[in-house]
Amino acid sequence: MFEHPPPVSEVDVFESPDAVAAELATSVPRGDDVAALLMLEPEALSDAGRVDLLVGFERHIALLQAAQQQVLASLDGRALDWSGKKLIDYTREQVGAALRLSPGTAERRLSIARTLIDRLPATLDLLRRGQLTYLHAMKLAEAVTPFDAETTTNIEQPCCVAHRNRPWPRSAPHCAAP
């Protein structure tokens, strides 16, 4: 079985902040490393290190958004009425209230979550691994809505292959040393 490296330590953050930022930008995101992301001070990093930190945040946000999709999908259509006794579909209103979204926006989020869980599992896995952003997953989920399962799979497969084979950019051209 594969072993994960130990979480980044405070000592690593303070002694080698650029190396830590680079590691967090390229490694599979995990909850254990969120504290290290939050300890990194942008002012202590080189320009390339700041870009790495930004990528690290984006990848860890994707991990959390993948987990949120599972919660949203599990709630979809299961909300009880306000008395808590009768199953009735007030899910969009309850999710909207909980997340401070309009009911329409909450319904869209629920639909995207259900599509990712039920029809786009490879896309959800890429989101969980920080290999694409929620916006990428959302656009794909919305795009496959009118298609059947076979067509959806045929659309998802090349998209996922493209994202698996394309690493996140680790520094912008203007961040390169002169």
Buried (B, 14 or more C-beta within 10 A) or exposed (E): EEEEEEEBEEEBBEEBBBBBBBBBBBBEBBEEBBEBBEBBEEEBBBBBBBBBBBBBBBBBBBBBBBEBBBEBBEBBEEBBEEEEEEEEEBBBBBBBEEEEBEBEBBBBBBBBBBBBBEBBEBBBBBBBBBBBBBEBBBBBBEBBEEEEEEEBBEBBEEBBEEBBEEEBEBBEEEBEEE
